[in-house]
Amino acid sequence: MFRLPASGNRPGLRLSPRLIMAGVVAMGSIVAFLVRTETNPITGQTQRVAGITPEDDVRMGLAAMPDLVARFGGEDPDAEQQALVDRVGARLLERGVPEQGPYEFEFHLLADPKTINAFALPGGQVFVTSALLDELKTEGELAGVLGHEIGHVIERHGAEHVARSQLMQGLSGAAVLASYDPDRPQSRTPQMAMMIGQLVTLRYGRDDELESDRWGVTLTARAGYDPRTMIGLMKVLQEASGGRSVPEWQSSHPDPGNRIQRIEHIIAEEWPDGLPPGLEP
């Protein structure tokens, strides 16, 4: 027969101060992440963004812009090409995002002739390199690029990334604290905790890209461009990648080939009876 030990002899549960402290740090990080929310001024959704306001987005983007521009060779001096980028960007905003909230959208053509890329900073600073612009065949493809980047701003992916980073820093610190044994200095392995945080961030990064692809499709169509130009854009990126050295699930960006299937699905879902006539390529 199984007998419980006498209460007087029952070993008590003893938690070391180190484990208690780790639990407090972890719980504080999680509570701060869950509680500090903001309402997206365009989508109306409540987001866990660590209390960062849309106005903070604007300030962060403007503060980071000079360093980013310098990293890619400065602003491109070609006034005609810059005017093209400005015109297409303005058309997307006027027809696709009439209520822009506190954001201050600006479109920048960067002089980098080798790096095929486009990106956006929080608050509305949008960039495309001259190397990518040279690869695009139609104005609609440029609209797809800018629409995708506008989507990152609208969805506040930058603020969400900051919030996740703060959460993972807190949890990583708790994990290190809990696993560290002062009698065994080699037990301090923050690299493992950091790797877990990075994998979570990468997964969300792919989700962000797919979410922005939907915005690219939606905004190009609202602006009067054929959203199928997004497929041509993905083919440009696919050719530029020159083959992938790591599996897709380890990358922050989905494979362009897989994104083509996703875009085709979005178009079929949004326009089951076919696209309206008169759209520009």
Stockholm file with secondary structure:
# STOCKHOLM 1.0

chainA/1-281         MFRLPASGNRPGLRLSPRLIMAGVVAMGSIVAFLVRTETNPITGQTQRVAGITPEDDVRMGLAAMPDLVARFGGEDPDAEQQALVDRVGARLLERGVPEQGPYEFEFHLLADPKTINAFALPGGQVFVTSALLDELKTEGELAGVLGHEIGHVIERHGAEHVARSQLMQGLSGAAVLASYDPDRPQSRTPQMAMMIGQLVTLRYGRDDELESDRWGVTLTARAGYDPRTMIGLMKVLQEASGGRSVPEWQSSHPDPGNRIQRIEHIIAEEWPDGLPPGLEP
#=GR chainA/1-281 SS CCCCCCTTTCCCCCCCHHHHHHHHHHHHHHHHHHHCEEECTTTCCEEECTTCCHHHHHHHHHHHHHHHHHHTTSBCCCHHHHHHHHHHHHHHHHHHCSCCTTCCCEEEEECCSSCCCEEEETTTEEEEEHHHHHHCCSHHHHHHHHHHHHHHHHTTHHHHHHHHHHHHHHHHHHHHHHHCBTTBGGGCCHHHHHHHHHHHHHHHHHHHHHHHHHHHHHHHHHTTBCTTHHHHHHHHHHHHHTSCSSCGGGSSSCCHHHHHHHHHHHHHHHCTTCCCTTCBC
#=GC SS_cons         CCCCCCTTTCCCCCCCHHHHHHHHHHHHHHHHHHHCEEECTTTCCEEECTTCCHHHHHHHHHHHHHHHHHHTTSBCCCHHHHHHHHHHHHHHHHHHCSCCTTCCCEEEEECCSSCCCEEEETTTEEEEEHHHHHHCCSHHHHHHHHHHHHHHHHTTHHHHHHHHHHHHHHHHHHHHHHHCBTTBGGGCCHHHHHHHHHHHHHHHHHHHHHHHHHHHHHHHHHTTBCTTHHHHHHHHHHHHHTSCSSCGGGSSSCCHHHHHHHHHHHHHHHCTTCCCTTCBC
//
